[in-house]
Amino acid sequence: MMMTLVTGIIGIAGLATFLGFMLWWVKALPLIVIVVVVMLLLIYDFVHTLRYGNDSLRR
């Protein structure tokens, strides 16, 4: 679980940094909404993976 936590946080931080720079240069409202929704879904899935592992039956 610790490996999943550390690599997940590093990956999410890297993606958020990349998308943040992209949104800074491309200021389009639909793109901003899409990126925010996708990041929320990513964080939701990350928390569930940490909580339940890869067991998809308990989700």
Jmol script that loads the backbone (N, CA, C; Angstrom):
load data "model"
ATOM      1  N   MET A   1       0.806  -1.189   0.000  1.00  0.00           N
ATOM      2  CA  MET A   1       0.000   0.000   0.000  1.00  0.00           C
ATOM      3  C   MET A   1       0.857   1.263   0.000  1.00  0.00           C
ATOM      4  N   MET A   2       1.986   1.214   0.674  1.00  0.00           N
ATOM      5  CA  MET A   2       2.840   2.395   0.746  1.00  0.00           C
ATOM      6  C   MET A   2       3.394   2.751  -0.628  1.00  0.00           C
ATOM      7  N   MET A   3       3.733   1.746  -1.433  1.00  0.00           N
ATOM      8  CA  MET A   3       4.243   2.015  -2.774  1.00  0.00           C
ATOM      9  C   MET A   3       3.158   2.664  -3.629  1.00  0.00           C
ATOM     10  N   THR A   4       1.919   2.189  -3.501  1.00  0.00           N
ATOM     11  CA  THR A   4       0.804   2.767  -4.250  1.00  0.00           C
ATOM     12  C   THR A   4       0.571   4.214  -3.828  1.00  0.00           C
ATOM     13  N   LEU A   5       0.664   4.487  -2.547  1.00  0.00           N
ATOM     14  CA  LEU A   5       0.465   5.843  -2.044  1.00  0.00           C
ATOM     15  C   LEU A   5       1.518   6.798  -2.592  1.00  0.00           C
ATOM     16  N   VAL A   6       2.779   6.433  -2.483  1.00  0.00           N
ATOM     17  CA  VAL A   6       3.864   7.321  -2.904  1.00  0.00           C
ATOM     18  C   VAL A   6       3.852   7.530  -4.414  1.00  0.00           C
ATOM     19  N   THR A   7       3.760   6.445  -5.169  1.00  0.00           N
ATOM     20  CA  THR A   7       3.768   6.601  -6.626  1.00  0.00           C
ATOM     21  C   THR A   7       2.514   7.305  -7.118  1.00  0.00           C
ATOM     22  N   GLY A   8       1.390   7.085  -6.459  1.00  0.00           N
ATOM     23  CA  GLY A   8       0.159   7.773  -6.842  1.00  0.00           C
ATOM     24  C   GLY A   8       0.247   9.273  -6.609  1.00  0.00           C
ATOM     25  N   ILE A   9       0.778   9.657  -5.470  1.00  0.00           N
ATOM     26  CA  ILE A   9       0.917  11.086  -5.168  1.00  0.00           C
ATOM     27  C   ILE A   9       1.889  11.745  -6.136  1.00  0.00           C
ATOM     28  N   ILE A  10       2.997  11.075  -6.441  1.00  0.00           N
ATOM     29  CA  ILE A  10       3.958  11.630  -7.396  1.00  0.00           C
ATOM     30  C   ILE A  10       3.320  11.764  -8.779  1.00  0.00           C
ATOM     31  N   GLY A  11       2.585  10.753  -9.192  1.00  0.00           N
ATOM     32  CA  GLY A  11       1.941  10.795 -10.503  1.00  0.00           C
ATOM     33  C   GLY A  11       0.863  11.857 -10.593  1.00  0.00           C
ATOM     34  N   ILE A  12       0.042  11.964  -9.563  1.00  0.00           N
ATOM     35  CA  ILE A  12      -1.019  12.974  -9.564  1.00  0.00           C
ATOM     36  C   ILE A  12      -0.410  14.375  -9.527  1.00  0.00           C
ATOM     37  N   ALA A  13       0.634  14.563  -8.752  1.00  0.00           N
ATOM     38  CA  ALA A  13       1.286  15.878  -8.695  1.00  0.00           C
ATOM     39  C   ALA A  13       1.909  16.240 -10.043  1.00  0.00           C
ATOM     40  N   GLY A  14       2.534  15.268 -10.699  1.00  0.00           N
ATOM     41  CA  GLY A  14       3.117  15.533 -12.014  1.00  0.00           C
ATOM     42  C   GLY A  14       2.060  15.879 -13.050  1.00  0.00           C
ATOM     43  N   LEU A  15       0.964  15.135 -13.042  1.00  0.00           N
ATOM     44  CA  LEU A  15      -0.122  15.415 -13.981  1.00  0.00           C
ATOM     45  C   LEU A  15      -0.756  16.766 -13.696  1.00  0.00           C
ATOM     46  N   ALA A  16      -0.975  17.074 -12.432  1.00  0.00           N
ATOM     47  CA  ALA A  16      -1.572  18.364 -12.075  1.00  0.00           C
ATOM     48  C   ALA A  16      -0.660  19.520 -12.477  1.00  0.00           C
ATOM     49  N   THR A  17       0.641  19.350 -12.325  1.00  0.00           N
ATOM     50  CA  THR A  17       1.586  20.388 -12.740  1.00  0.00           C
ATOM     51  C   THR A  17       1.537  20.597 -14.250  1.00  0.00           C
ATOM     52  N   PHE A  18       1.574  19.512 -14.996  1.00  0.00           N
ATOM     53  CA  PHE A  18       1.522  19.601 -16.448  1.00  0.00           C
ATOM     54  C   PHE A  18       0.221  20.257 -16.914  1.00  0.00           C
ATOM     55  N   LEU A  19      -0.917  19.791 -16.366  1.00  0.00           N
ATOM     56  CA  LEU A  19      -2.197  20.350 -16.787  1.00  0.00           C
ATOM     57  C   LEU A  19      -2.353  21.793 -16.318  1.00  0.00           C
ATOM     58  N   GLY A  20      -1.776  22.124 -15.188  1.00  0.00           N
ATOM     59  CA  GLY A  20      -1.821  23.512 -14.719  1.00  0.00           C
ATOM     60  C   GLY A  20      -1.105  24.445 -15.662  1.00  0.00           C
ATOM     61  N   PHE A  21       0.094  24.055 -16.129  1.00  0.00           N
ATOM     62  CA  PHE A  21       0.808  24.874 -17.109  1.00  0.00           C
ATOM     63  C   PHE A  21       0.038  24.964 -18.418  1.00  0.00           C
ATOM     64  N   MET A  22      -0.558  23.845 -18.834  1.00  0.00           N
ATOM     65  CA  MET A  22      -1.322  23.851 -20.078  1.00  0.00           C
ATOM     66  C   MET A  22      -2.530  24.775 -19.965  1.00  0.00           C
ATOM     67  N   LEU A  23      -3.239  24.716 -18.838  1.00  0.00           N
ATOM     68  CA  LEU A  23      -4.402  25.572 -18.668  1.00  0.00           C
ATOM     69  C   LEU A  23      -4.024  27.036 -18.505  1.00  0.00           C
ATOM     70  N   TRP A  24      -2.825  27.289 -18.018  1.00  0.00           N
ATOM     71  CA  TRP A  24      -2.354  28.672 -17.898  1.00  0.00           C
ATOM     72  C   TRP A  24      -2.193  29.304 -19.278  1.00  0.00           C
ATOM     73  N   TRP A  25      -1.735  28.507 -20.257  1.00  0.00           N
ATOM     74  CA  TRP A  25      -1.525  29.029 -21.610  1.00  0.00           C
ATOM     75  C   TRP A  25      -2.781  28.952 -22.472  1.00  0.00           C
ATOM     76  N   VAL A  26      -3.582  27.917 -22.312  1.00  0.00           N
ATOM     77  CA  VAL A  26      -4.803  27.750 -23.097  1.00  0.00           C
ATOM     78  C   VAL A  26      -5.981  28.020 -22.166  1.00  0.00           C
ATOM     79  N   LYS A  27      -6.445  29.229 -22.158  1.00  0.00           N
ATOM     80  CA  LYS A  27      -7.501  29.625 -21.221  1.00  0.00           C
ATOM     81  C   LYS A  27      -8.871  29.484 -21.885  1.00  0.00           C
ATOM     82  N   ALA A  28      -9.292  28.242 -22.038  1.00  0.00           N
ATOM     83  CA  ALA A  28     -10.602  27.952 -22.611  1.00  0.00           C
ATOM     84  C   ALA A  28     -11.475  27.314 -21.521  1.00  0.00           C
ATOM     85  N   LEU A  29     -12.627  27.886 -21.291  1.00  0.00           N
ATOM     86  CA  LEU A  29     -13.490  27.414 -20.211  1.00  0.00           C
ATOM     87  C   LEU A  29     -13.887  25.947 -20.336  1.00  0.00           C
ATOM     88  N   PRO A  30     -14.263  25.445 -21.529  1.00  0.00           N
ATOM     89  CA  PRO A  30     -14.605  24.019 -21.603  1.00  0.00           C
ATOM     90  C   PRO A  30     -13.435  23.103 -21.238  1.00  0.00           C
ATOM     91  N   LEU A  31     -12.226  23.489 -21.634  1.00  0.00           N
ATOM     92  CA  LEU A  31     -11.049  22.693 -21.290  1.00  0.00           C
ATOM     93  C   LEU A  31     -10.805  22.711 -19.788  1.00  0.00           C
ATOM     94  N   ILE A  32     -10.993  23.845 -19.160  1.00  0.00           N
ATOM     95  CA  ILE A  32     -10.804  23.951 -17.713  1.00  0.00           C
ATOM     96  C   ILE A  32     -11.802  23.066 -16.973  1.00  0.00           C
ATOM     97  N   VAL A  33     -13.060  23.090 -17.405  1.00  0.00           N
ATOM     98  CA  VAL A  33     -14.090  22.260 -16.768  1.00  0.00           C
ATOM     99  C   VAL A  33     -13.758  20.779 -16.928  1.00  0.00           C
ATOM    100  N   ILE A  34     -13.348  20.380 -18.126  1.00  0.00           N
ATOM    101  CA  ILE A  34     -13.003  18.979 -18.376  1.00  0.00           C
ATOM    102  C   ILE A  34     -11.836  18.539 -17.505  1.00  0.00           C
ATOM    103  N   VAL A  35     -10.804  19.356 -17.426  1.00  0.00           N
ATOM    104  CA  VAL A  35      -9.623  18.998 -16.635  1.00  0.00           C
ATOM    105  C   VAL A  35      -9.975  18.897 -15.152  1.00  0.00           C
ATOM    106  N   VAL A  36     -10.779  19.800 -14.648  1.00  0.00           N
ATOM    107  CA  VAL A  36     -11.160  19.761 -13.231  1.00  0.00           C
ATOM    108  C   VAL A  36     -11.974  18.501 -12.931  1.00  0.00           C
ATOM    109  N   VAL A  37     -12.937  18.183 -13.800  1.00  0.00           N
ATOM    110  CA  VAL A  37     -13.762  16.986 -13.581  1.00  0.00           C
ATOM    111  C   VAL A  37     -12.902  15.725 -13.642  1.00  0.00           C
ATOM    112  N   VAL A  38     -11.999  15.648 -14.595  1.00  0.00           N
ATOM    113  CA  VAL A  38     -11.138  14.468 -14.728  1.00  0.00           C
ATOM    114  C   VAL A  38     -10.198  14.343 -13.531  1.00  0.00           C
ATOM    115  N   MET A  39      -9.677  15.452 -13.028  1.00  0.00           N
ATOM    116  CA  MET A  39      -8.806  15.388 -11.852  1.00  0.00           C
ATOM    117  C   MET A  39      -9.592  14.935 -10.614  1.00  0.00           C
ATOM    118  N   LEU A  40     -10.831  15.382 -10.485  1.00  0.00           N
ATOM    119  CA  LEU A  40     -11.651  14.922  -9.363  1.00  0.00           C
ATOM    120  C   LEU A  40     -11.934  13.422  -9.455  1.00  0.00           C
ATOM    121  N   LEU A  41     -12.224  12.938 -10.655  1.00  0.00           N
ATOM    122  CA  LEU A  41     -12.425  11.501 -10.835  1.00  0.00           C
ATOM    123  C   LEU A  41     -11.147  10.716 -10.545  1.00  0.00           C
ATOM    124  N   LEU A  42     -10.002  11.272 -10.940  1.00  0.00           N
ATOM    125  CA  LEU A  42      -8.713  10.623 -10.683  1.00  0.00           C
ATOM    126  C   LEU A  42      -8.461  10.509  -9.185  1.00  0.00           C
ATOM    127  N   ILE A  43      -8.702  11.574  -8.456  1.00  0.00           N
ATOM    128  CA  ILE A  43      -8.484  11.557  -7.009  1.00  0.00           C
ATOM    129  C   ILE A  43      -9.476  10.611  -6.324  1.00  0.00           C
ATOM    130  N   TYR A  44     -10.722  10.604  -6.774  1.00  0.00           N
ATOM    131  CA  TYR A  44     -11.726   9.687  -6.229  1.00  0.00           C
ATOM    132  C   TYR A  44     -11.302   8.232  -6.426  1.00  0.00           C
ATOM    133  N   ASP A  45     -10.850   7.905  -7.623  1.00  0.00           N
ATOM    134  CA  ASP A  45     -10.408   6.535  -7.894  1.00  0.00           C
ATOM    135  C   ASP A  45      -9.153   6.185  -7.101  1.00  0.00           C
ATOM    136  N   PHE A  46      -8.259   7.138  -6.931  1.00  0.00           N
ATOM    137  CA  PHE A  46      -7.036   6.913  -6.164  1.00  0.00           C
ATOM    138  C   PHE A  46      -7.363   6.587  -4.708  1.00  0.00           C
ATOM    139  N   VAL A  47      -8.288   7.319  -4.121  1.00  0.00           N
ATOM    140  CA  VAL A  47      -8.678   7.075  -2.733  1.00  0.00           C
ATOM    141  C   VAL A  47      -9.326   5.701  -2.596  1.00  0.00           C
ATOM    142  N   HIS A  48     -10.180   5.341  -3.552  1.00  0.00           N
ATOM    143  CA  HIS A  48     -10.819   4.026  -3.489  1.00  0.00           C
ATOM    144  C   HIS A  48      -9.810   2.899  -3.693  1.00  0.00           C
ATOM    145  N   THR A  49      -8.832   3.113  -4.535  1.00  0.00           N
ATOM    146  CA  THR A  49      -7.799   2.098  -4.723  1.00  0.00           C
ATOM    147  C   THR A  49      -6.971   1.936  -3.455  1.00  0.00           C
ATOM    148  N   LEU A  50      -6.674   3.031  -2.791  1.00  0.00           N
ATOM    149  CA  LEU A  50      -5.939   2.925  -1.526  1.00  0.00           C
ATOM    150  C   LEU A  50      -6.778   2.220  -0.465  1.00  0.00           C
ATOM    151  N   ARG A  51      -8.062   2.502  -0.440  1.00  0.00           N
ATOM    152  CA  ARG A  51      -8.929   1.942   0.584  1.00  0.00           C
ATOM    153  C   ARG A  51      -9.213   0.457   0.365  1.00  0.00           C
ATOM    154  N   TYR A  52      -9.528   0.075  -0.873  1.00  0.00           N
ATOM    155  CA  TYR A  52      -9.974  -1.287  -1.149  1.00  0.00           C
ATOM    156  C   TYR A  52      -8.988  -2.110  -1.973  1.00  0.00           C
ATOM    157  N   GLY A  53      -7.907  -1.541  -2.438  1.00  0.00           N
ATOM    158  CA  GLY A  53      -6.981  -2.255  -3.307  1.00  0.00           C
ATOM    159  C   GLY A  53      -7.563  -2.370  -4.699  1.00  0.00           C
ATOM    160  N   ASN A  54      -7.176  -3.390  -5.397  1.00  0.00           N
ATOM    161  CA  ASN A  54      -7.664  -3.586  -6.764  1.00  0.00           C
ATOM    162  C   ASN A  54      -8.894  -4.473  -6.814  1.00  0.00           C
ATOM    163  N   ASP A  55      -9.531  -4.694  -5.682  1.00  0.00           N
ATOM    164  CA  ASP A  55     -10.724  -5.518  -5.606  1.00  0.00           C
ATOM    165  C   ASP A  55     -11.915  -4.729  -6.108  1.00  0.00           C
ATOM    166  N   SER A  56     -12.319  -4.956  -7.334  1.00  0.00           N
ATOM    167  CA  SER A  56     -13.384  -4.165  -7.939  1.00  0.00           C
ATOM    168  C   SER A  56     -14.769  -4.553  -7.439  1.00  0.00           C
ATOM    169  N   LEU A  57     -14.915  -5.675  -6.735  1.00  0.00           N
ATOM    170  CA  LEU A  57     -16.221  -6.089  -6.250  1.00  0.00           C
ATOM    171  C   LEU A  57     -16.691  -5.228  -5.072  1.00  0.00           C
ATOM    172  N   ARG A  58     -15.779  -4.676  -4.342  1.00  0.00           N
ATOM    173  CA  ARG A  58     -16.135  -3.894  -3.154  1.00  0.00           C
ATOM    174  C   ARG A  58     -16.362  -2.423  -3.482  1.00  0.00           C
ATOM    175  N   ARG A  59     -16.174  -2.030  -4.706  1.00  0.00           N
ATOM    176  CA  ARG A  59     -16.330  -0.609  -5.067  1.00  0.00           C
ATOM    177  C   ARG A  59     -17.748  -0.257  -5.240  1.00  0.00           C
TER     178      ARG A  59
END
end "model"
wireframe off; spacefill off
backbone 0.3
color backbone group
